[in-house]
Amino acid sequence: MWRIILVLSILLTSITTACAANDDPFPSVASSYILRINGETVWVHRPERRLAPASLTKIMTALLVLEREHLDRVVTVSSAAAAESGARIGLRRGDRMTVGNLLAATLIFSANDACRALADHVGGNRERFITLMNERAEKLGLNGTHFSNPCGHDQPRHYSTARDLAILAETALGNETFRYMVSLQQQEIRTVDGKRRFDLRNKNHLLGRYPGAAGVKTGLTPGAGGCLIALAEREGTRVLLVMLHTRNRWHDAAAMLDMAFIRKGKVPFANGSSVELRGIGNEKEGN
């Protein structure tokens, strides 16, 4: 037993020393990333690079909704929202949903029809809501960010950075409702009259598979590639990871989170041979 403890101690020391000397130990996992431990930036790779954020955009949409509207307010779905492309739950024009249920669809299932319904409701129209998004980004000091739509569709002037998205995520996580919703693996919502029900399953495949995973948001488009903001918490250690344009986000994220917890002296999760993480990563998402 003492030999095993000695080997683990040596491994922990060597990994910690190596990572301390290298602020970018994962240079090939993503076009850009940033990893923070307990609010402190530890590792980065091109964190100021402007890239398409895909559905990570919806964090700003959710933040504005939570800051400006009550969860029990009823929204009537417009024809524009019902026709929104990409990931959707199948809302119809005239459906009446509470803000809270639309927000759950937006954050858990990344539903663009729900996201657009919220944007139209809070902003009065899509264009006004986009103005609100960019004004809020400016107030947060997100200097490498510009939004052109509320849901994350690929557009030339729709971009953000890993550093900006980390700030945005930390801000949103300060809201109890946001923090709760992004941690849910599934949720059922319904229209106000109860005639239509929707079963939401979270597209964040770390939830329920990676110990301590608690959010936050996924994204995937042709222009953005795979995107992920992951949050994991263990024994007082909180790790936030933002990855932009990555091909193997689930396994790479698990490895990076493991390394972060090892750095803090926590027991890692053996993701490389884990049954829990096998077979994921080929799911379709889309904006």
FENURHU-V210727 format. One record per residue. RES is the residue in one letter. D_CENTER is the distance of its C-alpha to the mean C-alpha in whole Angstrom. Layout:
# FENURHU-V210727
RES:D_CENTER + RES:D_CENTER
This chain:
# FENURHU-V210727
M:41 + W:41 + R:41 + I:37 + I:36 + L:38 + V:36 + L:33 + S:34 + I:35 + L:31 + L:29 + T:31 + S:31 + I:28 + T:27 + T:30 + A:29 + C:25 + A:27 + A:29 + N:26 + D:23 + D:21 + P:22 + F:20 + P:21 + S:20 + V:17 + A:15 + S:17 + S:15 + Y:13 + I:13 + L:14 + R:15 + I:17 + N:18 + G:17 + E:19 + T:18 + V:19 + W:18 + V:17 + H:18 + R:19 + P:16 + E:18 + R:18 + R:17 + L:15 + A:14 + P:10 + A:10 + S:8 + L:5 + T:9 + K:8 + I:7 + M:11 + T:12 + A:11 + L:13 + L:16 + V:16 + L:16 + E:19 + R:21 + E:21 + H:23 + L:21 + D:24 + R:25 + V:26 + V:24 + T:27 + V:25 + S:26 + S:27 + A:25 + A:22 + A:24 + A:24 + E:21 + S:20 + G:17 + A:15 + R:17 + I:19 + G:22 + L:23 + R:26 + R:28 + G:29 + D:27 + R:27 + M:23 + T:22 + V:20 + G:18 + N:18 + L:17 + L:14 + A:13 + A:14 + T:11 + L:8 + I:10 + F:11 + S:10 + A:13 + N:15 + D:18 + A:17 + C:15 + R:18 + A:20 + L:18 + A:18 + D:22 + H:23 + V:22 + G:23 + G:26 + N:25 + R:22 + E:24 + R:24 + F:20 + I:19 + T:22 + L:20 + M:17 + N:19 + E:21 + R:18 + A:17 + E:20 + K:21 + L:18 + G:19 + L:17 + N:20 + G:18 + T:16 + H:18 + F:16 + S:19 + N:17 + P:15 + C:13 + G:12 + H:15 + D:17 + Q:19 + P:21 + R:20 + H:17 + Y:15 + S:13 + T:13 + A:12 + R:14 + D:13 + L:9 + A:10 + I:12 + L:10 + A:8 + E:11 + T:13 + A:11 + L:11 + G:14 + N:15 + E:16 + T:15 + F:11 + R:11 + Y:13 + M:11 + V:8 + S:10 + L:13 + Q:13 + Q:15 + Q:17 + E:20 + I:21 + R:24 + T:25 + V:28 + D:31 + G:29 + K:30 + R:27 + R:25 + F:21 + D:20 + L:16 + R:14 + N:11 + K:10 + N:8 + H:11 + L:11 + L:12 + G:15 + R:16 + Y:15 + P:17 + G:15 + A:12 + A:10 + G:7 + V:4 + K:2 + T:4 + G:7 + L:11 + T:14 + P:17 + G:17 + A:14 + G:14 + G:11 + C:8 + L:5 + I:4 + A:6 + L:9 + A:12 + E:15 + R:19 + E:22 + G:21 + T:19 + R:15 + V:13 + L:10 + L:9 + V:8 + M:9 + L:11 + H:13 + T:14 + R:16 + N:15 + R:12 + W:12 + H:16 + D:15 + A:12 + A:15 + A:17 + M:16 + L:15 + D:18 + M:20 + A:18 + F:20 + I:23 + R:23 + K:23 + G:26 + K:24 + V:25 + P:22 + F:21 + A:23 + N:20 + G:23 + S:25 + S:23 + V:23 + E:20 + L:18 + R:21 + G:21 + I:17 + G:15 + N:17 + E:16 + K:16 + E:13 + G:14 + N:13
